[in-house]
Amino acid sequence: MIDRPNSGELALRQATAHDLAEAVALLPALPPADPSDRYAVRHVTVLWLSSDKSEHTRRAYYADLAAWLSWCDRSGLDPLRARRADVDAWKTTLTVTGRDGVPRPAAPSTVARTLAGVSSWYRYLQSNDVTDTNPIGAVTRPKRAKASPRSALDERSTAALLDHVESRALRLDTEAAWRDAALLALLFYTGLRVSGITTATVADLDTDSGHTILRYTGKGGQRDFVPVVAPALRPLARYLGRRADRVGLAPERLTGPLLATTPHPHDPAKPGGKPLRQRDVWQALRRFAEAAGLPAAATISPHTARRTTGTLLLAHNVPVQKVQDLLGHADIRTTRDRYDAHRHKLDSSPAHTLAQILAEHRGQT
């Protein structure tokens, strides 16, 4: 079973050093904390979680480590003395619980990711001379199935969706409507991961060499920037203007999240101003896709926008290196294999040739 202690997870959501220490204190099977030893395993574990990791990665690694340590605790095993055979025994027990509440064997990709997370912890302990071995180092990890590229929106659907939310904003002319239009425009025109947008602040909006840019935090906590082109800047400027009017400030004096919640119309205890959650983005995107009549509305997600950005650019012969740079892929193979190879396989399939061959001899077109 993959155990995920709720209290530890909550402590990681807005993690300070104190929060991380509290979360690590909840982990079983480790020696008690020793304030006098800066290299005590719990203290080093806090440093491991805090070093160069995004909030998403930190939560995932914590959950992976909690699963392993919980199994060690139930098995009466000291994790610092564990061996490969112990890890082999543990990985066969990994399960996930579906929405129906029924536990099922974890998928190979889940097992591989969990092993990678715990192995990272052991490597960090090794680098600080806390332990001599990494019992996961020699473990055979499940091969990940080659991902089947998920569909992206075509040009017409993308344009229809963006037109719908901007027309809605023009009609309603409210802060929330312009925020939603800005949100979708940023998703599709920048190709950013949803976390890059939800964690951005007003201060991250900047100018450079005559271009408006948005600085953001990418995968692994790396800072980068993307240009904000005119079709995205237009609704964003309208939104920030409406927001500034509401709080009685000039737009350039605004602070806080780039895209924020608005005040609840009937509940003074909810004044707004909080960052949008990733779930908010997901729900808004699906709602607007349905309203725009997109066939893919039921399966659309924030990452659909990112895939659409990459796929449309590659389909129009933008060099893969430039698309890689925009999307922030560390490895060009990610850009090529996930966004270009799938389209090329479809476009160049010999099935099209076969259709032409048979069409010459069939009585129907």
TORKOL-4160 file (C-alpha; in steps of 0.2 Angstrom, whole numbers, padded with zeros to 4 digits, m for minus):
365
<pt num="1" X="0000" Y="0000" Z="0000"/>
<pt num="2" X="0006" Y="0018" Z="m0004"/>
<pt num="3" X="0003" Y="0027" Z="0013"/>
<pt num="4" X="0001" Y="0046" Z="0013"/>
<pt num="5" X="0000" Y="0053" Z="0030"/>
<pt num="6" X="m0013" Y="0067" Z="0029"/>
<pt num="7" X="m0005" Y="0078" Z="0042"/>
<pt num="8" X="0012" Y="0077" Z="0034"/>
<pt num="9" X="0005" Y="0081" Z="0017"/>
<pt num="10" X="m0004" Y="0097" Z="0024"/>
<pt num="11" X="0012" Y="0103" Z="0032"/>
<pt num="12" X="0020" Y="0102" Z="0015"/>
<pt num="13" X="0008" Y="0113" Z="0005"/>
<pt num="14" X="0015" Y="0129" Z="0010"/>
<pt num="15" X="0031" Y="0122" Z="0017"/>
<pt num="16" X="0043" Y="0133" Z="0028"/>
<pt num="17" X="0058" Y="0125" Z="0036"/>
<pt num="18" X="0048" Y="0123" Z="0052"/>
<pt num="19" X="0033" Y="0114" Z="0042"/>
<pt num="20" X="0046" Y="0102" Z="0034"/>
<pt num="21" X="0053" Y="0098" Z="0051"/>
<pt num="22" X="0035" Y="0094" Z="0058"/>
<pt num="23" X="0031" Y="0083" Z="0043"/>
<pt num="24" X="0047" Y="0074" Z="0044"/>
<pt num="25" X="0044" Y="0071" Z="0063"/>
<pt num="26" X="0029" Y="0061" Z="0058"/>
<pt num="27" X="0038" Y="0049" Z="0048"/>
<pt num="28" X="0040" Y="0031" Z="0056"/>
<pt num="29" X="0055" Y="0020" Z="0057"/>
<pt num="30" X="0068" Y="0033" Z="0059"/>
<pt num="31" X="0078" Y="0037" Z="0075"/>
<pt num="32" X="0071" Y="0051" Z="0086"/>
<pt num="33" X="0077" Y="0069" Z="0081"/>
<pt num="34" X="0093" Y="0074" Z="0089"/>
<pt num="35" X="0095" Y="0093" Z="0089"/>
<pt num="36" X="0113" Y="0092" Z="0094"/>
<pt num="37" X="0118" Y="0082" Z="0078"/>
<pt num="38" X="0116" Y="0092" Z="0062"/>
<pt num="39" X="0118" Y="0076" Z="0052"/>
<pt num="40" X="0105" Y="0066" Z="0061"/>
<pt num="41" X="0094" Y="0057" Z="0048"/>
<pt num="42" X="0078" Y="0067" Z="0052"/>
<pt num="43" X="0087" Y="0084" Z="0050"/>
<pt num="44" X="0096" Y="0078" Z="0034"/>
<pt num="45" X="0079" Y="0072" Z="0027"/>
<pt num="46" X="0072" Y="0090" Z="0030"/>
<pt num="47" X="0086" Y="0097" Z="0020"/>
<pt num="48" X="0083" Y="0084" Z="0006"/>
<pt num="49" X="0065" Y="0089" Z="0005"/>
<pt num="50" X="0069" Y="0107" Z="0004"/>
<pt num="51" X="0083" Y="0107" Z="m0008"/>
<pt num="52" X="0079" Y="0112" Z="m0026"/>
<pt num="53" X="0062" Y="0104" Z="m0027"/>
<pt num="54" X="0045" Y="0111" Z="m0032"/>
<pt num="55" X="0030" Y="0110" Z="m0020"/>
<pt num="56" X="0023" Y="0096" Z="m0031"/>
<pt num="57" X="0039" Y="0086" Z="m0031"/>
<pt num="58" X="0041" Y="0089" Z="m0012"/>
<pt num="59" X="0024" Y="0081" Z="m0009"/>
<pt num="60" X="0027" Y="0067" Z="m0021"/>
<pt num="61" X="0044" Y="0063" Z="m0013"/>
<pt num="62" X="0037" Y="0064" Z="0005"/>
<pt num="63" X="0023" Y="0052" Z="0000"/>
<pt num="64" X="0035" Y="0040" Z="m0008"/>
<pt num="65" X="0047" Y="0040" Z="0007"/>
<pt num="66" X="0032" Y="0038" Z="0019"/>
<pt num="67" X="0026" Y="0023" Z="0010"/>
<pt num="68" X="0043" Y="0015" Z="0012"/>
<pt num="69" X="0046" Y="0019" Z="0030"/>
<pt num="70" X="0028" Y="0014" Z="0035"/>
<pt num="71" X="0032" Y="m0003" Z="0027"/>
<pt num="72" X="0049" Y="m0004" Z="0036"/>
<pt num="73" X="0040" Y="0000" Z="0052"/>
<pt num="74" X="0027" Y="m0013" Z="0050"/>
<pt num="75" X="0041" Y="m0026" Z="0046"/>
<pt num="76" X="0052" Y="m0021" Z="0060"/>
<pt num="77" X="0065" Y="m0016" Z="0048"/>
<pt num="78" X="0078" Y="m0002" Z="0051"/>
<pt num="79" X="0078" Y="0007" Z="0034"/>
<pt num="80" X="0096" Y="0012" Z="0037"/>
<pt num="81" X="0101" Y="m0006" Z="0037"/>
<pt num="82" X="0089" Y="m0012" Z="0023"/>
<pt num="83" X="0095" Y="m0022" Z="0008"/>
<pt num="84" X="0090" Y="m0025" Z="m0009"/>
<pt num="85" X="0079" Y="m0040" Z="m0005"/>
<pt num="86" X="0069" Y="m0029" Z="0007"/>
<pt num="87" X="0065" Y="m0017" Z="m0007"/>
<pt num="88" X="0061" Y="m0031" Z="m0019"/>
<pt num="89" X="0048" Y="m0038" Z="m0005"/>
<pt num="90" X="0041" Y="m0020" Z="m0003"/>
<pt num="91" X="0038" Y="m0016" Z="m0021"/>
<pt num="92" X="0027" Y="m0031" Z="m0024"/>
<pt num="93" X="0015" Y="m0024" Z="m0010"/>
<pt num="94" X="0013" Y="m0007" Z="m0018"/>
<pt num="95" X="m0005" Y="m0003" Z="m0022"/>
<pt num="96" X="m0016" Y="0012" Z="m0026"/>
<pt num="97" X="m0034" Y="0014" Z="m0021"/>
<pt num="98" X="m0046" Y="0019" Z="m0035"/>
<pt num="99" X="m0060" Y="0031" Z="m0034"/>
<pt num="100" X="m0071" Y="0016" Z="m0030"/>
<pt num="101" X="m0061" Y="0013" Z="m0014"/>
<pt num="102" X="m0054" Y="m0004" Z="m0021"/>
<pt num="103" X="m0035" Y="m0006" Z="m0019"/>
<pt num="104" X="m0026" Y="m0012" Z="m0035"/>
<pt num="105" X="m0008" Y="m0016" Z="m0039"/>
<pt num="106" X="0001" Y="0000" Z="m0043"/>
<pt num="107" X="0005" Y="0003" Z="m0061"/>
<pt num="108" X="0023" Y="0000" Z="m0067"/>
<pt num="109" X="0025" Y="0019" Z="m0069"/>
<pt num="110" X="0019" Y="0022" Z="m0051"/>
<pt num="111" X="0031" Y="0009" Z="m0044"/>
<pt num="112" X="0046" Y="0016" Z="m0054"/>
<pt num="113" X="0042" Y="0034" Z="m0048"/>
<pt num="114" X="0040" Y="0028" Z="m0030"/>
<pt num="115" X="0057" Y="0019" Z="m0031"/>
<pt num="116" X="0065" Y="0034" Z="m0039"/>
<pt num="117" X="0059" Y="0045" Z="m0025"/>
<pt num="118" X="0066" Y="0034" Z="m0011"/>
<pt num="119" X="0082" Y="0031" Z="m0020"/>
<pt num="120" X="0084" Y="0050" Z="m0021"/>
<pt num="121" X="0083" Y="0050" Z="m0002"/>
<pt num="122" X="0096" Y="0037" Z="0000"/>
<pt num="123" X="0108" Y="0045" Z="m0012"/>
<pt num="124" X="0106" Y="0061" Z="m0002"/>
<pt num="125" X="0110" Y="0052" Z="0015"/>
<pt num="126" X="0125" Y="0044" Z="0006"/>
<pt num="127" X="0132" Y="0061" Z="0001"/>
<pt num="128" X="0131" Y="0066" Z="0019"/>
<pt num="129" X="0139" Y="0050" Z="0026"/>
<pt num="130" X="0123" Y="0046" Z="0035"/>
<pt num="131" X="0122" Y="0029" Z="0027"/>
<pt num="132" X="0134" Y="0018" Z="0017"/>
<pt num="133" X="0122" Y="0010" Z="0005"/>
<pt num="134" X="0107" Y="0013" Z="m0006"/>
<pt num="135" X="0097" Y="m0003" Z="m0006"/>
<pt num="136" X="0087" Y="0003" Z="m0021"/>
<pt num="137" X="0102" Y="0006" Z="m0032"/>
<pt num="138" X="0103" Y="m0012" Z="m0038"/>
<pt num="139" X="0084" Y="m0015" Z="m0039"/>
<pt num="140" X="0076" Y="m0019" Z="m0055"/>
<pt num="141" X="0064" Y="m0005" Z="m0059"/>
<pt num="142" X="0049" Y="m0008" Z="m0070"/>
<pt num="143" X="0050" Y="m0002" Z="m0088"/>
<pt num="144" X="0039" Y="0012" Z="m0091"/>
<pt num="145" X="0027" Y="0009" Z="m0106"/>
<pt num="146" X="0030" Y="0021" Z="m0120"/>
<pt num="147" X="0018" Y="0035" Z="m0117"/>
<pt num="148" X="0004" Y="0036" Z="m0130"/>
<pt num="149" X="0004" Y="0055" Z="m0134"/>
<pt num="150" X="m0013" Y="0062" Z="m0128"/>
<pt num="151" X="m0022" Y="0073" Z="m0141"/>
<pt num="152" X="m0020" Y="0091" Z="m0143"/>
<pt num="153" X="m0033" Y="0103" Z="m0149"/>
<pt num="154" X="m0033" Y="0108" Z="m0167"/>
<pt num="155" X="m0032" Y="0126" Z="m0173"/>
<pt num="156" X="m0050" Y="0129" Z="m0175"/>
<pt num="157" X="m0055" Y="0122" Z="m0158"/>
<pt num="158" X="m0041" Y="0132" Z="m0150"/>
<pt num="159" X="m0047" Y="0148" Z="m0158"/>
<pt num="160" X="m0065" Y="0144" Z="m0154"/>
<pt num="161" X="m0061" Y="0142" Z="m0136"/>
<pt num="162" X="m0051" Y="0158" Z="m0135"/>
<pt num="163" X="m0064" Y="0168" Z="m0144"/>
<pt num="164" X="m0077" Y="0161" Z="m0133"/>
<pt num="165" X="m0069" Y="0166" Z="m0116"/>
<pt num="166" X="m0064" Y="0184" Z="m0123"/>
<pt num="167" X="m0082" Y="0187" Z="m0130"/>
<pt num="168" X="m0089" Y="0182" Z="m0114"/>
<pt num="169" X="m0077" Y="0194" Z="m0105"/>
<pt num="170" X="m0082" Y="0208" Z="m0117"/>
<pt num="171" X="m0100" Y="0205" Z="m0114"/>
<pt num="172" X="m0099" Y="0203" Z="m0095"/>
<pt num="173" X="m0085" Y="0216" Z="m0092"/>
<pt num="174" X="m0081" Y="0209" Z="m0075"/>
<pt num="175" X="m0065" Y="0206" Z="m0066"/>
<pt num="176" X="m0068" Y="0188" Z="m0065"/>
<pt num="177" X="m0073" Y="0186" Z="m0083"/>
<pt num="178" X="m0057" Y="0195" Z="m0089"/>
<pt num="179" X="m0047" Y="0185" Z="m0077"/>
<pt num="180" X="m0054" Y="0169" Z="m0085"/>
<pt num="181" X="m0050" Y="0176" Z="m0102"/>
<pt num="182" X="m0032" Y="0180" Z="m0097"/>
<pt num="183" X="m0030" Y="0163" Z="m0089"/>
<pt num="184" X="m0034" Y="0153" Z="m0105"/>
<pt num="185" X="m0024" Y="0165" Z="m0116"/>
<pt num="186" X="m0009" Y="0163" Z="m0105"/>
<pt num="187" X="m0011" Y="0144" Z="m0105"/>
<pt num="188" X="m0012" Y="0142" Z="m0124"/>
<pt num="189" X="0000" Y="0157" Z="m0129"/>
<pt num="190" X="0014" Y="0153" Z="m0117"/>
<pt num="191" X="0013" Y="0134" Z="m0116"/>
<pt num="192" X="0017" Y="0135" Z="m0097"/>
<pt num="193" X="0013" Y="0121" Z="m0085"/>
<pt num="194" X="m0002" Y="0126" Z="m0074"/>
<pt num="195" X="0009" Y="0128" Z="m0059"/>
<pt num="196" X="0019" Y="0141" Z="m0068"/>
<pt num="197" X="0004" Y="0151" Z="m0070"/>
<pt num="198" X="m0004" Y="0148" Z="m0053"/>
<pt num="199" X="0012" Y="0153" Z="m0043"/>
<pt num="200" X="0016" Y="0168" Z="m0053"/>
<pt num="201" X="0014" Y="0185" Z="m0045"/>
<pt num="202" X="0010" Y="0202" Z="m0052"/>
<pt num="203" X="0029" Y="0207" Z="m0049"/>
<pt num="204" X="0033" Y="0193" Z="m0061"/>
<pt num="205" X="0026" Y="0203" Z="m0075"/>
<pt num="206" X="0040" Y="0213" Z="m0083"/>
<pt num="207" X="0048" Y="0220" Z="m0098"/>
<pt num="208" X="0064" Y="0216" Z="m0107"/>
<pt num="209" X="0071" Y="0222" Z="m0124"/>
<pt num="210" X="0054" Y="0229" Z="m0128"/>
<pt num="211" X="0044" Y="0214" Z="m0124"/>
<pt num="212" X="0032" Y="0210" Z="m0110"/>
<pt num="213" X="0038" Y="0194" Z="m0101"/>
<pt num="214" X="0032" Y="0183" Z="m0087"/>
<pt num="215" X="0044" Y="0176" Z="m0075"/>
<pt num="216" X="0039" Y="0159" Z="m0068"/>
<pt num="217" X="0045" Y="0145" Z="m0058"/>
<pt num="218" X="0047" Y="0129" Z="m0069"/>
<pt num="219" X="0050" Y="0111" Z="m0065"/>
<pt num="220" X="0063" Y="0108" Z="m0052"/>
<pt num="221" X="0061" Y="0125" Z="m0045"/>
<pt num="222" X="0070" Y="0133" Z="m0060"/>
<pt num="223" X="0066" Y="0151" Z="m0064"/>
<pt num="224" X="0063" Y="0156" Z="m0082"/>
<pt num="225" X="0053" Y="0168" Z="m0092"/>
<pt num="226" X="0042" Y="0168" Z="m0108"/>
<pt num="227" X="0036" Y="0182" Z="m0118"/>
<pt num="228" X="0017" Y="0188" Z="m0116"/>
<pt num="229" X="0011" Y="0191" Z="m0134"/>
<pt num="230" X="m0002" Y="0204" Z="m0138"/>
<pt num="231" X="m0017" Y="0191" Z="m0139"/>
<pt num="232" X="m0013" Y="0186" Z="m0121"/>
<pt num="233" X="m0008" Y="0203" Z="m0114"/>
<pt num="234" X="m0024" Y="0211" Z="m0120"/>
<pt num="235" X="m0036" Y="0201" Z="m0108"/>
<pt num="236" X="m0022" Y="0201" Z="m0095"/>
<pt num="237" X="m0021" Y="0220" Z="m0095"/>
<pt num="238" X="m0040" Y="0222" Z="m0094"/>
<pt num="239" X="m0041" Y="0210" Z="m0080"/>
<pt num="240" X="m0027" Y="0219" Z="m0070"/>
<pt num="241" X="m0036" Y="0235" Z="m0073"/>
<pt num="242" X="m0053" Y="0229" Z="m0067"/>
<pt num="243" X="m0044" Y="0222" Z="m0051"/>
<pt num="244" X="m0035" Y="0238" Z="m0048"/>
<pt num="245" X="m0051" Y="0248" Z="m0049"/>
<pt num="246" X="m0059" Y="0237" Z="m0036"/>
<pt num="247" X="m0045" Y="0240" Z="m0023"/>
<pt num="248" X="m0042" Y="0258" Z="m0028"/>
<pt num="249" X="m0025" Y="0257" Z="m0034"/>
<pt num="250" X="m0016" Y="0260" Z="m0051"/>
<pt num="251" X="m0013" Y="0244" Z="m0060"/>
<pt num="252" X="0006" Y="0246" Z="m0058"/>
<pt num="253" X="0004" Y="0247" Z="m0039"/>
<pt num="254" X="m0005" Y="0230" Z="m0038"/>
<pt num="255" X="0003" Y="0216" Z="m0028"/>
<pt num="256" X="0000" Y="0197" Z="m0025"/>
<pt num="257" X="m0005" Y="0183" Z="m0036"/>
<pt num="258" X="m0005" Y="0187" Z="m0055"/>
<pt num="259" X="m0022" Y="0178" Z="m0056"/>
<pt num="260" X="m0032" Y="0179" Z="m0040"/>
<pt num="261" X="m0049" Y="0174" Z="m0033"/>
<pt num="262" X="m0062" Y="0188" Z="m0033"/>
<pt num="263" X="m0072" Y="0193" Z="m0018"/>
<pt num="264" X="m0087" Y="0182" Z="m0014"/>
<pt num="265" X="m0103" Y="0192" Z="m0017"/>
<pt num="266" X="m0112" Y="0187" Z="m0001"/>
<pt num="267" X="m0098" Y="0182" Z="0011"/>
<pt num="268" X="m0087" Y="0195" Z="0018"/>
<pt num="269" X="m0076" Y="0182" Z="0025"/>
<pt num="270" X="m0070" Y="0178" Z="0008"/>
<pt num="271" X="m0062" Y="0194" Z="0001"/>
<pt num="272" X="m0053" Y="0185" Z="m0013"/>
<pt num="273" X="m0035" Y="0189" Z="m0018"/>
<pt num="274" X="m0029" Y="0171" Z="m0016"/>
<pt num="275" X="m0020" Y="0162" Z="m0029"/>
<pt num="276" X="m0030" Y="0151" Z="m0041"/>
<pt num="277" X="m0028" Y="0133" Z="m0037"/>
<pt num="278" X="m0024" Y="0120" Z="m0050"/>
<pt num="279" X="m0041" Y="0113" Z="m0048"/>
<pt num="280" X="m0049" Y="0130" Z="m0051"/>
<pt num="281" X="m0040" Y="0130" Z="m0068"/>
<pt num="282" X="m0045" Y="0113" Z="m0072"/>
<pt num="283" X="m0063" Y="0116" Z="m0069"/>
<pt num="284" X="m0063" Y="0133" Z="m0078"/>
<pt num="285" X="m0055" Y="0126" Z="m0093"/>
<pt num="286" X="m0067" Y="0111" Z="m0094"/>
<pt num="287" X="m0082" Y="0123" Z="m0091"/>
<pt num="288" X="m0077" Y="0134" Z="m0105"/>
<pt num="289" X="m0073" Y="0120" Z="m0117"/>
<pt num="290" X="m0091" Y="0113" Z="m0114"/>
<pt num="291" X="m0098" Y="0131" Z="m0117"/>
<pt num="292" X="m0088" Y="0133" Z="m0133"/>
<pt num="293" X="m0095" Y="0116" Z="m0139"/>
<pt num="294" X="m0078" Y="0107" Z="m0140"/>
<pt num="295" X="m0080" Y="0089" Z="m0143"/>
<pt num="296" X="m0065" Y="0086" Z="m0132"/>
<pt num="297" X="m0072" Y="0095" Z="m0117"/>
<pt num="298" X="m0075" Y="0080" Z="m0107"/>
<pt num="299" X="m0056" Y="0076" Z="m0107"/>
<pt num="300" X="m0048" Y="0093" Z="m0108"/>
<pt num="301" X="m0035" Y="0098" Z="m0095"/>
<pt num="302" X="m0023" Y="0111" Z="m0092"/>
<pt num="303" X="m0009" Y="0101" Z="m0100"/>
<pt num="304" X="m0020" Y="0099" Z="m0115"/>
<pt num="305" X="m0016" Y="0118" Z="m0118"/>
<pt num="306" X="0003" Y="0114" Z="m0116"/>
<pt num="307" X="0002" Y="0100" Z="m0128"/>
<pt num="308" X="m0008" Y="0111" Z="m0140"/>
<pt num="309" X="0005" Y="0124" Z="m0140"/>
<pt num="310" X="0019" Y="0112" Z="m0144"/>
<pt num="311" X="0010" Y="0102" Z="m0157"/>
<pt num="312" X="0003" Y="0117" Z="m0167"/>
<pt num="313" X="0020" Y="0126" Z="m0167"/>
<pt num="314" X="0029" Y="0110" Z="m0174"/>
<pt num="315" X="0015" Y="0107" Z="m0186"/>
<pt num="316" X="0019" Y="0124" Z="m0194"/>
<pt num="317" X="0037" Y="0120" Z="m0195"/>
<pt num="318" X="0044" Y="0130" Z="m0180"/>
<pt num="319" X="0061" Y="0122" Z="m0177"/>
<pt num="320" X="0060" Y="0109" Z="m0163"/>
<pt num="321" X="0074" Y="0118" Z="m0153"/>
<pt num="322" X="0063" Y="0134" Z="m0152"/>
<pt num="323" X="0048" Y="0124" Z="m0146"/>
<pt num="324" X="0059" Y="0115" Z="m0133"/>
<pt num="325" X="0065" Y="0132" Z="m0127"/>
<pt num="326" X="0047" Y="0139" Z="m0125"/>
<pt num="327" X="0041" Y="0124" Z="m0116"/>
<pt num="328" X="0056" Y="0123" Z="m0105"/>
<pt num="329" X="0060" Y="0104" Z="m0109"/>
<pt num="330" X="0077" Y="0099" Z="m0102"/>
<pt num="331" X="0078" Y="0086" Z="m0116"/>
<pt num="332" X="0074" Y="0089" Z="m0134"/>
<pt num="333" X="0068" Y="0071" Z="m0135"/>
<pt num="334" X="0053" Y="0076" Z="m0124"/>
<pt num="335" X="0048" Y="0089" Z="m0137"/>
<pt num="336" X="0051" Y="0078" Z="m0152"/>
<pt num="337" X="0044" Y="0062" Z="m0146"/>
<pt num="338" X="0028" Y="0068" Z="m0137"/>
<pt num="339" X="0023" Y="0083" Z="m0148"/>
<pt num="340" X="0030" Y="0079" Z="m0165"/>
<pt num="341" X="0033" Y="0060" Z="m0168"/>
<pt num="342" X="0014" Y="0056" Z="m0165"/>
<pt num="343" X="0009" Y="0069" Z="m0178"/>
<pt num="344" X="0022" Y="0063" Z="m0190"/>
<pt num="345" X="0017" Y="0045" Z="m0188"/>
<pt num="346" X="m0001" Y="0049" Z="m0192"/>
<pt num="347" X="0003" Y="0060" Z="m0207"/>
<pt num="348" X="0015" Y="0048" Z="m0215"/>
<pt num="349" X="0006" Y="0032" Z="m0211"/>
<pt num="350" X="0005" Y="0020" Z="m0226"/>
<pt num="351" X="m0013" Y="0018" Z="m0222"/>
<pt num="352" X="m0016" Y="0034" Z="m0232"/>
<pt num="353" X="m0007" Y="0026" Z="m0247"/>
<pt num="354" X="m0018" Y="0010" Z="m0246"/>
<pt num="355" X="m0033" Y="0021" Z="m0246"/>
<pt num="356" X="m0028" Y="0029" Z="m0262"/>
<pt num="357" X="m0024" Y="0013" Z="m0270"/>
<pt num="358" X="m0040" Y="0005" Z="m0266"/>
<pt num="359" X="m0050" Y="0020" Z="m0270"/>
<pt num="360" X="m0045" Y="0018" Z="m0288"/>
<pt num="361" X="m0054" Y="0001" Z="m0289"/>
<pt num="362" X="m0069" Y="0005" Z="m0278"/>
<pt num="363" X="m0086" Y="0011" Z="m0284"/>
<pt num="364" X="m0087" Y="0024" Z="m0270"/>
<pt num="365" X="m0076" Y="0038" Z="m0264"/>
